[in-house]
């Protein structure tokens, strides 16, 4: 499955300006090569959960999932990077049989 991620600001690539990224579902090899892009932990207030992101892994996942080099993705606006982190988490979580993050194993 492919998810279209619209950028708030165009990104300059070798093929011209890009206004959206097509994110393909990640493969297991990315986890092995780059580590988990996020962890799910209980919320500090004890109610619910929160995501703790590994930004280096997120960037590698974004590059592999979009086909755009990570050096070019480094020019994403901070807001687009923050949003793409959430989108990558959503894509990964929707592939799990039980989508309730509070019931997923945490290391």
VMD Tcl script that draws the C-alpha trace (Angstrom):
set ca {
  {0.00 0.00 0.00}
  {1.18 3.54 -0.70}
  {0.35 6.61 1.39}
  {0.52 10.09 -0.13}
  {2.16 12.61 2.23}
  {1.63 16.23 1.16}
  {4.44 18.62 2.02}
  {3.70 22.10 3.34}
  {6.74 23.41 1.42}
  {8.18 21.98 -1.82}
  {11.33 19.91 -1.56}
  {14.01 20.36 -4.21}
  {15.22 17.06 -5.65}
  {17.34 16.02 -8.62}
  {14.09 15.61 -10.57}
  {12.74 19.08 -9.68}
  {10.45 20.27 -6.90}
  {8.40 17.69 -5.04}
  {5.17 18.65 -3.26}
  {4.30 15.18 -1.97}
  {6.03 11.97 -0.99}
  {4.66 8.54 -1.84}
  {5.36 6.40 1.23}
  {5.38 2.65 0.60}
  {4.85 0.26 3.49}
  {8.22 -0.51 5.10}
  {9.84 -3.94 5.05}
  {11.33 -5.78 8.02}
  {14.87 -5.18 6.78}
  {14.55 -1.50 7.70}
  {14.01 -2.40 11.35}
  {17.08 -4.61 11.33}
  {19.24 -2.07 9.49}
  {18.15 1.17 11.19}
  {16.42 0.14 14.45}
  {12.89 1.04 15.51}
  {11.79 4.51 14.34}
  {9.70 4.87 17.52}
  {8.83 3.24 20.81}
  {5.51 3.28 22.58}
  {5.67 4.05 26.27}
  {3.05 4.62 28.95}
  {2.20 8.31 29.26}
  {3.93 10.10 32.13}
  {0.57 10.87 33.70}
  {-0.29 7.15 33.59}
  {-3.21 7.72 31.25}
  {-2.69 6.30 27.76}
  {0.59 6.16 25.86}
  {3.10 8.28 23.99}
  {5.47 7.80 21.10}
  {9.20 8.32 21.59}
  {10.83 8.82 18.20}
  {14.33 7.87 17.03}
  {14.83 10.71 14.52}
  {17.79 9.10 12.75}
  {15.79 5.93 12.14}
  {12.73 7.98 11.09}
  {14.84 9.76 8.46}
  {16.12 6.45 7.10}
  {12.60 5.01 7.04}
  {11.30 8.14 5.27}
  {14.04 7.83 2.67}
  {13.50 4.11 2.06}
  {9.72 4.42 2.05}
  {9.67 7.42 -0.33}
  {12.66 6.65 -2.55}
  {14.03 10.15 -1.86}
  {17.63 10.35 -0.60}
  {17.97 11.23 3.09}
  {20.33 14.09 2.20}
  {17.47 15.70 0.25}
  {14.94 14.90 2.99}
  {17.18 16.77 5.43}
  {15.79 19.94 3.81}
  {12.24 19.15 4.95}
  {10.73 21.83 7.12}
  {10.64 20.92 10.81}
  {6.84 20.82 10.71}
  {6.87 18.41 7.76}
  {9.43 16.21 9.52}
  {7.32 16.16 12.69}
  {4.25 15.23 10.65}
  {6.06 12.54 8.66}
  {7.18 10.93 11.94}
  {3.54 10.55 12.89}
  {2.62 9.26 9.44}
  {5.34 6.60 9.55}
  {4.11 5.51 13.00}
  {0.55 5.30 11.64}
  {1.66 3.23 8.64}
  {3.56 0.79 10.86}
  {0.79 0.55 13.46}
  {-1.91 -0.18 10.88}
  {0.03 -3.27 9.78}
  {-0.10 -4.80 13.27}
  {-2.90 -7.27 14.04}
  {-3.82 -5.47 17.28}
  {-3.70 -1.75 16.66}
  {-4.09 -0.76 20.30}
  {-0.60 0.68 21.05}
  {-1.10 0.30 24.79}
  {-1.20 -3.46 24.31}
  {1.90 -3.70 22.11}
  {5.11 -5.03 23.66}
  {7.48 -2.37 24.97}
  {11.17 -3.04 25.61}
}
mol new
graphics top color blue
foreach p $ca { graphics top sphere $p radius 0.5 }
foreach p [lrange $ca 0 end-1] q [lrange $ca 1 end] { graphics top cylinder $p $q radius 0.2 }
display resetview
